[in-house]
Amino acid sequence: MRFGIVVFPGTWSDGDCYHSVNTILSQEAQFIWHKDTDLSGIDCVIIPGGFSYGDHLRAGAIAAFSPIMKAVTQFATHGGLVIGICNGFQILCESGLLPGILRRNRTLQFRCRWVNLKTNNSKTPFTVSIPQKHTLRIPISHGEGAYYADETIIKGLHDNNQIVFQYCDTTGLVTDENNPNGSIENIAGIVNKDGNVLGMMPHP
């Protein structure tokens, strides 16, 4: 596969993503600047974490209107794989590719720590190698990571098995004590209805 890693002003985990794809997974990867619009030859787009445009207005709000996001939207509409990590998740929500929003952490403090994630959906292209209900340990690093959506959207996420990851304890039990940011129902990652667009706050 060939991965395209989108870079905005303020993106900082693009190097981590490149290392993971190129060195660990032994797959092809290239950086894509936010002003670019050509995704030809790309099989999967990664929108990394960071603080695109300094998080002005809202995290991801300005990046959502960049030229590359128009191309990413078209790419996703035609079934292309898209992963948004942290700020990338925020951008996907602001772009309308995923439902809901990411709000300030309930403590109003930046959180940088390791968390446990329960895997709820192992049937997506991104989680097919992870056993159902398997617990992952992954770091978070964000100030606006509290996922929120209204009751109708939350019901739809449940009905369509779109809640991929939830914050949990080491045994996989989902509790408020293990919710690092106030995210509704401990939601840490979701996919769109078609399953080809994944957004998650933790950094895999």
VMD Tcl script that draws the C-alpha trace (Angstrom):
set ca {
  {0.00 0.00 0.00}
  {0.98 3.61 -0.47}
  {0.18 6.04 2.33}
  {-0.18 9.80 2.02}
  {0.58 11.74 5.22}
  {-1.05 15.17 5.22}
  {0.98 18.05 6.67}
  {-0.62 21.31 7.84}
  {1.11 24.29 9.45}
  {1.32 23.10 13.06}
  {1.28 19.35 12.37}
  {3.89 17.64 14.53}
  {3.36 13.86 14.48}
  {3.83 13.46 10.73}
  {7.33 12.10 11.31}
  {5.98 9.48 13.71}
  {3.41 8.38 11.14}
  {6.04 8.16 8.41}
  {8.31 6.06 10.63}
  {5.43 3.73 11.55}
  {4.37 3.20 7.95}
  {7.75 3.11 6.25}
  {10.01 1.50 8.86}
  {7.69 -0.66 10.96}
  {5.11 -1.69 8.36}
  {7.54 -1.57 5.40}
  {4.99 0.28 3.27}
  {5.48 3.24 0.94}
  {4.72 6.66 2.37}
  {4.91 10.26 1.22}
  {4.14 13.63 2.77}
  {1.31 15.68 1.25}
  {1.26 19.45 1.84}
  {-2.04 21.05 2.82}
  {-2.13 23.09 -0.41}
  {-1.89 19.99 -2.60}
  {-4.96 18.41 -4.18}
  {-3.54 15.35 -5.94}
  {-4.06 12.02 -4.19}
  {-3.49 9.84 -7.24}
  {-1.63 6.64 -6.37}
  {-2.53 6.90 -2.68}
  {-4.30 3.96 -1.01}
  {-4.65 5.42 2.48}
  {-4.54 9.00 3.77}
  {-3.27 9.72 7.28}
  {-4.07 13.05 8.95}
  {-1.64 13.21 11.88}
  {-1.82 14.91 15.24}
  {-0.61 18.37 16.09}
  {-2.05 21.86 16.29}
  {-3.03 22.76 12.73}
  {-3.08 26.53 12.31}
  {-2.42 26.88 16.03}
  {-5.92 25.59 16.86}
  {-7.31 29.04 16.03}
  {-11.13 29.27 16.20}
  {-11.37 25.58 17.15}
  {-9.06 22.63 16.80}
  {-9.22 21.55 13.16}
  {-11.66 24.28 12.10}
  {-9.36 26.11 9.68}
  {-7.68 22.96 8.35}
  {-11.10 21.63 7.34}
  {-11.26 24.31 4.62}
  {-7.79 23.65 3.18}
  {-7.41 22.49 -0.45}
  {-6.22 19.02 0.55}
  {-9.38 18.33 2.57}
  {-11.53 18.78 -0.52}
  {-9.44 16.08 -2.15}
  {-9.59 13.90 0.97}
  {-13.38 14.22 1.07}
  {-13.65 13.12 -2.56}
  {-11.13 10.34 -1.90}
  {-13.19 9.06 1.06}
  {-16.46 9.34 -0.86}
  {-15.04 6.94 -3.43}
  {-14.03 4.43 -0.76}
  {-10.47 5.53 -0.04}
  {-9.11 4.75 3.42}
  {-8.62 7.72 5.75}
  {-7.18 7.77 9.28}
  {-7.35 10.88 11.47}
  {-5.22 10.86 14.63}
  {-5.86 13.39 17.42}
  {-5.93 16.71 15.51}
  {-6.68 14.58 12.46}
  {-9.82 13.28 14.21}
  {-10.82 16.87 14.96}
  {-10.29 17.82 11.31}
  {-12.39 14.88 10.09}
  {-15.26 15.97 12.35}
  {-14.95 19.61 11.28}
  {-14.94 18.47 7.65}
  {-18.12 16.45 8.09}
  {-16.42 13.16 7.24}
  {-17.22 11.94 10.75}
  {-20.17 12.92 12.98}
  {-19.86 14.81 16.26}
  {-17.30 17.26 17.61}
  {-14.27 17.29 19.91}
  {-14.54 19.70 22.84}
  {-12.20 20.98 25.54}
  {-11.21 18.35 28.08}
  {-13.53 18.46 31.08}
  {-10.60 19.44 33.32}
  {-9.76 22.28 30.90}
  {-6.21 20.95 31.10}
  {-3.93 19.43 28.48}
  {-3.67 15.68 29.03}
  {-0.55 13.73 28.08}
  {-0.56 10.16 29.43}
  {-1.03 6.51 28.56}
  {-4.57 5.15 28.35}
  {-6.24 1.79 27.82}
  {-8.58 1.29 24.87}
  {-11.26 -1.34 24.42}
  {-11.62 -2.50 20.81}
  {-15.34 -2.71 19.99}
  {-15.18 -3.26 16.24}
  {-12.61 -5.60 14.70}
  {-14.24 -5.64 11.29}
  {-12.94 -2.34 9.93}
  {-9.95 -2.24 7.54}
  {-7.99 -0.56 10.35}
  {-8.76 -3.03 13.15}
  {-9.15 -6.35 11.35}
  {-5.98 -7.71 13.00}
  {-7.08 -6.69 16.52}
  {-9.20 -9.24 18.41}
  {-12.69 -8.11 19.43}
  {-12.73 -6.50 22.92}
  {-8.92 -6.59 23.01}
  {-7.38 -3.91 25.24}
  {-4.71 -1.66 23.76}
  {-2.37 0.67 25.65}
  {-1.78 3.87 23.70}
  {-0.76 7.44 24.64}
  {-2.92 10.55 24.38}
  {-1.75 14.15 24.01}
  {-4.52 16.70 23.63}
  {-6.41 19.63 25.11}
  {-9.61 19.22 23.09}
  {-10.34 15.51 23.08}
  {-13.79 15.18 24.63}
  {-15.96 13.62 21.95}
  {-19.55 14.87 21.92}
  {-22.61 14.23 19.78}
  {-26.36 14.43 20.35}
  {-28.50 11.43 21.31}
  {-29.56 10.73 17.73}
  {-25.97 10.54 16.51}
  {-24.87 8.42 19.47}
  {-27.72 5.99 18.82}
  {-26.67 5.78 15.18}
  {-23.07 5.07 16.19}
  {-24.25 2.17 18.34}
  {-26.71 0.85 15.77}
  {-24.08 0.83 13.02}
  {-21.22 -0.44 15.21}
  {-19.24 2.75 14.55}
  {-17.73 3.12 18.02}
  {-14.38 1.46 17.45}
  {-12.48 2.38 20.63}
  {-13.52 3.33 24.18}
  {-11.38 4.37 27.13}
  {-11.29 1.56 29.70}
  {-9.29 0.00 32.52}
  {-6.69 -2.74 32.07}
  {-9.40 -5.42 32.01}
  {-11.46 -3.70 29.32}
  {-14.09 -2.34 31.72}
  {-15.40 1.03 30.52}
  {-15.66 3.36 33.54}
  {-15.76 7.10 34.11}
  {-12.61 6.83 36.22}
  {-10.72 5.79 33.09}
  {-12.15 8.57 30.93}
  {-9.25 11.05 30.53}
  {-11.13 13.91 28.92}
  {-14.89 13.70 29.53}
  {-15.65 12.08 26.19}
  {-19.29 10.98 25.98}
  {-19.59 7.22 26.64}
  {-15.78 7.09 26.87}
  {-15.56 7.27 23.07}
  {-11.95 7.34 21.86}
  {-12.41 6.47 18.18}
  {-15.16 6.05 15.59}
  {-15.61 5.16 11.93}
  {-18.05 6.45 9.35}
  {-20.99 4.28 8.25}
  {-19.01 2.82 5.36}
  {-16.11 1.91 7.65}
  {-13.39 3.50 5.51}
  {-12.81 6.65 7.60}
  {-11.42 6.27 11.13}
  {-10.88 9.02 13.67}
  {-9.23 8.46 17.05}
  {-7.81 10.74 19.72}
  {-5.00 8.47 21.04}
  {-1.77 8.25 19.04}
  {-1.29 4.64 17.80}
}
mol new
graphics top color blue
foreach p $ca { graphics top sphere $p radius 0.5 }
foreach p [lrange $ca 0 end-1] q [lrange $ca 1 end] { graphics top cylinder $p $q radius 0.2 }
display resetview
